[in-house]
Amino acid sequence: MQHDAADEFFIALMAPFVEPIMTDLLAQQEAIADYRTEQQEMMMGGYCEQ
């Protein structure tokens, strides 16, 4: 893939908008994963003792 000046400009322009959205998506996925893990642990009778 080849970048020209227009691509560089577009990326520089979009980065401030795209990065927070990506961060939000990652945080959301993490929260969902945590929630699912908690649900599973509750179904299995609380936290597994270590």
Secondary structure, 3 states (H helix, E strand, C coil): CCCCHHHHHHHHHHHHHHHHHHHHHHHHHHHHHHHHHHHHHHHCCCCCCC
